[in-house]
Amino acid sequence: MIDRNSLAAWAFSLAALTLGSGAVAQQGGTVEFDVEFETDAVEWTPQYSVYLPPGYDAGSRLYPVIYLLPGGAGQSHRDWFLKGDASQTFDQLILSGEVQPFIAISPDPRRTPQPQFNTYYLNDVSGETRYKDMFLDGLVPHVEETYRALDDPEFRGIIGLSMGGFASLLFSLERPDMFVAAAALSPAIRTDDQILAMDQAGFDRRYGLTWGEGLEGQDRLTEKYYADNVFAMIEGADQDTIEATEYFIDVGSNDIFFEGSVHLHNLLRSEGETERTLSGDHRFMVREGGHTWDYWRSGLPEAVRFVNSAMQAGL
């Protein structure tokens, strides 16, 4: 765990980075692709991309970490940087002093031996591939051992788009002591009716290995389906679990997951005494747009500000 001396040194370096006019203040961060780490939770060697903030190599300070989750349909750990302009966004926010410097880790969500199937960042129903265990119990400790990361949940945040937005919500609900804030852009969350209405090929490609390939009709709503279901987790959670993580949902008015996001928003609201006093501690944003990289690029700065603000509150 971190100590206050480390925090003081980190805060001092933040001030120097924000106010200084030397080379460090003008230089952007760096991105390394295709970093590997070992795990026995999956049948392949996972990869990730890492963003190290401006000035990382110049000192010994510790940094918060934001986990940046890509979506499905073949997206990789590179896409947030190559299609989403993540490193440029991070540099601009850090060098302008809007946010504190941080490390960002983007894992590869693909099922490398069988890319035709999505992982949804979940453990398979067979138990042979355990992506969720790999991420929570493998990647996070690996990052904190490998980089100068603050190893406290107050300084861990998670941002995801589409399938990654689903995972950012699920991970935070399942491990309420793990992330201080979660931002979900266009989260790929479907209601029971939407799951039942999916064509067979679409269901199998997305969920076949995680919940059961070939399932039809009501047979799709298995015990594991509900165990991995964000709505069911919220309905069964106590107040402490809900309040442990700060949530931000951002969805386009024309997004295919608009209905699921609205349902999520309504579940996160708490009942007041009258219909005019419905409330919620989370943030919910609807903007014009759809399920596109244009939408996610434009939404990333506010998602970073949100998560970073929650991490900064831990000082």
MOJOUR-V914455 format. One line per field, one symbol per residue. psi: psi as a letter, one per 40 degrees, with the letter a starting at -180 (. if undefined). Layout:
BEGIN
psi->???
END
This chain:
BEGIN
psi->iiiddddddddddddddddieaddeehiaihhifhiiiiedieihiiiihhhihedeeaeiiiihhhhhiaafeiieddddddefddddddddddeediiiiihhhiheigddgeehidffiiiddedhgddddddeddddddeddigihfhdefhihhiibddddddddddddgeedhdihhhhfhghiidddddeiidddddddededdhiehibeedgidddddehddddddeiiddddedhhihhhiideiefddddddddddeiihadieefhiieihhhhihiagiddddddedddddddddddddee.
END
